[in-house]
Amino acid sequence: MQKQNTDILNQSDRQNLVEILKSGGVVAYPTDTVWGLGADPTNELAVKKIYELKKRDGNKPLILMSSSFEYIKLFIEKLCPEEEAVVSKYWPGALTLITRKSKLTPDFVTSGFNTVGIRIPNHPVFAQVADCSPCKVLATTSANLSTQPSALKKEDVLRYFGANVNFVTDDFGYYAENKESTIIKYENGWHVLRQGVVEIE
């Protein structure tokens, strides 16, 4: 997934994404793991639409993803040294960190929890989609109906949601790899909540 991160989306697609995300729409895109659904994390109606599309339990929080830690750090409290070390080593990549959220992260994203999952995927198409969000961060989850397999290609997304998703990107040959992210949390040591592709040393 280390292709040159040049402009992939054309200007028309970028403008459409900017307008859709600004107006509370939901978009779908590939990542380095599976395809995702995303929306502006500060827009409650947009986030609720993700839950409705997926038929997702409201007690299950979404996570935040971005193209850069510089954007996502506004939504969390300062990382502890152990957290800083691990994300510096494994980002961008398939590692989701559960950490303390800041006041900027709404409860409707985290289902009322005081923590939030954050990730910087290693995927150039995702990065350019995320940069179209008003805050350059997306509230996101896998692009599938709850209890159904995650979407691995654009056709899967369209089969699940049809025209109910406001914009579905192409993958431009940067395929989702169908490998789950590892989910970790630091609390008196590291806790692996889901073992995925990244092995924490």
C-alpha positions as CSV (number, residue, x, y, z in Angstrom):
1,M,0.0,0.0,0.0
2,Q,3.0,2.3,-0.4
3,K,2.1,3.7,-3.8
4,Q,2.9,7.4,-4.4
5,N,0.2,9.5,-2.7
6,T,-0.5,11.8,-5.7
7,D,-3.9,13.2,-6.6
8,I,-6.2,10.3,-7.2
9,L,-9.7,11.8,-7.0
10,N,-10.4,14.3,-9.7
11,Q,-11.6,17.9,-8.9
12,S,-15.2,17.1,-9.6
13,D,-15.2,14.2,-7.1
14,R,-13.4,16.2,-4.5
15,Q,-16.0,19.0,-4.8
16,N,-18.9,16.6,-4.6
17,L,-17.4,15.0,-1.5
18,V,-16.9,18.4,0.2
19,E,-20.5,19.4,-0.5
20,I,-21.9,16.0,0.6
21,L,-20.0,15.8,3.8
22,K,-20.6,19.4,4.6
23,S,-24.4,18.9,4.2
24,G,-24.6,15.8,6.4
25,G,-24.2,13.0,3.8
26,V,-22.6,9.6,4.2
27,V,-19.8,8.4,1.9
28,A,-18.1,5.0,1.3
29,Y,-14.5,4.4,0.5
30,P,-11.8,1.7,0.6
31,T,-9.2,1.5,3.4
32,D,-6.2,-0.7,4.0
33,T,-8.5,-3.2,5.8
34,V,-12.1,-3.2,4.5
35,W,-14.4,-0.6,2.9
36,G,-15.9,2.0,5.3
37,L,-18.8,4.3,5.7
38,G,-18.1,7.8,7.0
39,A,-19.6,11.2,7.8
40,D,-18.7,14.4,9.5
41,P,-18.2,13.5,13.2
42,T,-19.7,16.8,14.4
43,N,-23.0,16.4,12.5
44,E,-25.4,14.3,14.6
45,L,-27.9,13.7,11.8
46,A,-25.1,12.4,9.5
47,V,-23.8,10.0,12.2
48,K,-27.3,8.8,12.9
49,K,-27.7,8.0,9.2
50,I,-24.7,5.7,9.4
51,Y,-26.5,3.8,12.3
52,E,-29.7,3.6,10.3
53,L,-28.0,2.4,7.1
54,K,-26.1,-0.4,8.9
55,K,-29.0,-1.2,11.3
56,R,-26.3,-0.8,13.9
57,D,-26.9,-1.0,17.7
58,G,-26.7,2.5,19.1
59,N,-24.6,1.2,22.0
60,K,-21.8,0.4,19.6
61,P,-19.6,3.5,19.1
62,L,-18.1,4.6,15.8
63,I,-14.4,5.3,15.5
64,L,-12.6,8.4,14.1
65,M,-10.2,8.1,11.1
66,S,-8.2,10.7,9.3
67,S,-5.3,11.1,6.9
68,S,-3.1,12.7,9.7
69,F,-2.7,12.7,13.4
70,E,-2.5,16.5,13.3
71,Y,-6.2,16.5,12.5
72,I,-7.4,13.8,14.7
73,K,-5.5,14.9,17.8
74,L,-8.1,17.7,18.3
75,F,-10.7,15.0,19.1
76,I,-8.7,13.3,21.9
77,E,-6.8,14.2,25.1
78,K,-3.1,14.2,25.0
79,L,-1.6,10.8,24.4
80,C,0.5,9.2,27.1
81,P,4.1,8.4,26.2
82,E,3.3,4.7,25.6
83,E,0.4,5.6,23.3
84,E,2.6,8.1,21.4
85,A,5.3,5.4,20.9
86,V,3.0,2.8,19.5
87,V,1.1,5.0,17.0
88,S,4.4,6.5,15.8
89,K,5.6,3.0,15.1
90,Y,2.4,1.6,13.4
91,W,0.6,4.5,11.8
92,P,-0.4,4.8,9.1
93,G,-1.7,1.3,9.3
94,A,-4.2,-1.3,10.6
95,L,-4.0,-0.3,14.3
96,T,-6.9,1.2,16.2
97,L,-6.2,2.9,19.5
98,I,-8.9,3.4,22.1
99,T,-8.0,6.5,24.1
100,R,-9.6,9.4,26.0
101,K,-11.7,11.7,23.9
102,S,-11.7,15.5,24.1
103,K,-14.8,17.7,24.4
104,L,-14.8,18.0,20.6
105,T,-15.8,14.4,20.2
106,P,-19.6,14.2,20.6
107,D,-21.3,11.5,22.7
108,F,-23.4,10.5,19.6
109,V,-20.1,9.2,18.0
110,T,-19.0,7.3,21.1
111,S,-22.3,6.0,22.4
112,G,-21.7,8.0,25.5
113,F,-18.3,6.5,26.4
114,N,-15.5,8.8,27.5
115,T,-13.1,7.1,25.1
116,V,-12.9,6.9,21.3
117,G,-11.2,4.7,18.8
118,I,-8.8,6.5,16.4
119,R,-6.9,5.3,13.4
120,I,-4.8,6.6,10.5
121,P,-5.3,4.1,7.6
122,N,-2.5,3.4,5.1
123,H,-4.6,4.1,2.1
124,P,-4.3,7.0,-0.4
125,V,-7.9,7.0,-1.6
126,F,-9.2,7.1,2.0
127,A,-6.8,9.9,2.8
128,Q,-8.1,12.1,0.1
129,V,-11.7,11.4,1.0
130,A,-11.1,12.2,4.7
131,D,-9.5,15.5,3.6
132,C,-12.8,16.5,2.1
133,S,-14.5,16.4,5.5
134,P,-15.1,19.8,7.1
135,C,-12.8,18.8,10.0
136,K,-10.6,16.4,7.9
137,V,-11.8,13.6,10.2
138,L,-14.5,11.0,9.5
139,A,-16.7,9.2,12.0
140,T,-16.5,5.7,10.5
141,T,-17.4,2.1,10.6
142,S,-17.2,-0.9,8.2
143,A,-19.4,-0.7,5.1
144,N,-21.8,-3.5,5.7
145,L,-25.2,-4.3,7.3
146,S,-24.8,-5.4,10.9
147,T,-24.1,-9.2,11.1
148,Q,-23.1,-9.3,7.4
149,P,-19.6,-9.6,6.1
150,S,-17.6,-6.4,5.5
151,A,-17.5,-5.0,2.0
152,L,-14.3,-5.7,0.2
153,K,-15.1,-3.9,-3.1
154,K,-17.3,-1.2,-4.5
155,E,-19.9,-3.7,-5.7
156,D,-20.3,-5.0,-2.2
157,V,-21.1,-1.5,-0.9
158,L,-23.7,-1.0,-3.7
159,R,-25.3,-4.3,-3.0
160,Y,-25.7,-3.5,0.7
161,F,-26.8,0.1,0.4
162,G,-27.6,1.0,-3.2
163,A,-28.3,4.7,-3.7
164,N,-28.8,5.3,0.1
165,V,-25.1,6.2,0.4
166,N,-24.5,9.6,-1.0
167,F,-21.2,8.9,-2.7
168,V,-19.2,5.7,-3.3
169,T,-15.6,6.2,-4.5
170,D,-13.7,3.9,-6.8
171,D,-10.6,2.1,-5.3
172,F,-8.4,3.0,-8.3
173,G,-6.5,-0.2,-7.8
174,Y,-5.8,0.4,-4.1
175,Y,-7.7,-2.6,-2.9
176,A,-8.9,-3.3,0.6
177,E,-6.9,-6.2,2.0
178,N,-9.6,-7.9,4.1
179,K,-7.4,-7.9,7.2
180,E,-8.9,-6.6,10.5
181,S,-7.2,-3.8,12.4
182,T,-5.8,-4.6,15.8
183,I,-7.6,-2.8,18.5
184,I,-5.6,-1.8,21.6
185,K,-6.0,0.2,24.8
186,Y,-3.4,1.4,27.3
187,E,-4.5,1.1,31.0
188,N,-1.7,0.0,33.3
189,G,-0.2,-1.8,30.4
190,W,-1.4,-2.7,26.9
191,H,-4.7,-4.6,26.4
192,V,-5.4,-6.1,23.0
193,L,-9.2,-5.9,22.5
194,R,-9.0,-7.5,19.0
195,Q,-6.0,-9.1,17.5
196,G,-5.7,-8.1,13.9
197,V,-3.0,-7.8,11.3
198,V,-0.7,-5.7,13.6
199,E,1.3,-7.6,16.2
200,I,2.1,-5.3,19.1
201,E,5.6,-6.0,20.4
